[in-house]
Amino acid sequence: MDLYEELVHFYLTVVEGCAAIPQVPVLRSIDDEPWYAYPDFLALDFKERSIQIIEVSKATTPSFPKLAEKLKPDHRKNVEHYIRTKTLNGQLPDFSICWRFFVREANIERLRSQQDFRDYENSGGPARITALEKAFDEIRGQMP
């Protein structure tokens, strides 16, 4: 885990009060074939009753086609299915799933404009983008 991921982990747990698990392995597809993905975090928000699948990008130059590809139907369905059935072992069935991205503030609109991101949102999929700078400012506000 790099510094930015550690700060996001701190933000998720201390500021938002989520249980956050880093680098959750996804090892099988829906069809039970070998398939691999490692979301940066799985955050469980018990207040909002949601499961957040989180990706963090500290890039100053956009690599957003790759980041937005996480929302392609095949990738998303395999990750969500594995997390619900294997990682969480069928627990929390009434929790909604939300994809969340932590990126630099200057890159938010670039990510939001990617076709895969727009397609997911237009289909009713819940996705959130949080500026890394905002998260870090909130952490700073928690410091004595």
N, C-alpha and C positions, 0 to 999 in steps of 0.2 A: 504494500500500500504506500503510495507516495504522500507527500505533505498535503496536497489538495484533497485527496481522498480521506486522509485522517481528519482534516478540518470539517469535511462534509459529515463524516461519521460523528464527530463531536456535535455538530449542529443538529443532526437528526435526533441524537439521544438527549442532549442537554436542553436545547432550545425548543425542539418540537415534542420531546417526550416519547419518541418512538423506540421500539426495540429494533436495532439495526444489525444485520448479519452481513459482514463483508464477503465479497467474492463467492457468492452462492453457486456451486457447480450444477449445471444442467447437463446430464449425461445421456439422456435417451430422448428420442422423438415420441410423438403421440403413437406412432406405429411400433414402438419399443425397439427401434433401430438405434445403434450408436449415433449420437448427435451431441455436439458440445457447444456450450455457451457459458459465460461467466459474468453475469451482471455484476456491476461494482458493489451494489448493496441490495438487500431485500429488507425493507423497512415495514414493520407492522405498527400501524397507527390504531391503537385500541379506542381512542376517543372518536375518531372519524370512521372507524370500522373499515379500514382499507389496508390493502397490501400494495406497497409501492415497490416497483421494480425500477432501480435507479442506475443511471449511467452518469459518469462524471467526465467532463472534458475540460482540460485546462488550456487547450490549444489557443494560441493567439491568432493563428491563421486557420481559417475554417476547414475542417475535415468533415463537414456535416452530411454529405451523402452517406458516408459510412455510419455515422451516428444515427441518422434518420432511418437507415435500413433496419434498425432494430425493431421498427414498427411495421415492417413488411409482414403480411399475414402469416406466412409459413414460420418465420422466426418467432414472431409474437405468440402464435398458438402453441408451438413446441415449448417455449419458455413458460408460459402461463400454465399449461397443462402439467408440466413436470413440477413446478413449484406447488401447485395445488395438491397433486396426487402423491408426490414423493417427498419433497422438502417439508411440506406442512402435513403430510400424511392424512389428507382429507379433513383436517381441522380448519376452522374458520370459514365454513362454506358460504356464509352470508356476507363475508367481507368482499367489497368490490376490489378490482385490480386497477391500478393507475400506473402508467409509465411516467417517470419523472427524470428530467435531465437537469444537471447542474452545469452551466456553461458561463463563460465570461459575458458580462452585460452587453458588450459590443457585438456579440454573436447571437443574441436571442432571436432577432428578426431573421437572420440568415437560416437558423435552424427551423424556425416557424415557416419559412417559405419553401422548404424542401418538399418535394412532391409526396414522399412517403409520409411525412409528418402531416401534411394537409389532408391526404387521403384518409389517414387514421382518424383525425379530428372530424372530418366530414362524415365518416361512417358512425360517429357518435362515441368514438373511443376517447376515454379520459387520458389526457396527457398534460403534464405541467412542466414548465421551464422555470428554474430558479437561477437568478444571477449569483455567481460565486461571490461577487463583491458584497451583495446584500447579505448573504449568509455570514460572511466574515465580519461585516459590520455588526450584525446581531450577536455574534460570539464576542466581539470586542465589548459590546454593551453589557455582557454578562460578567466581564472580568472586574475584579475589585480595584 
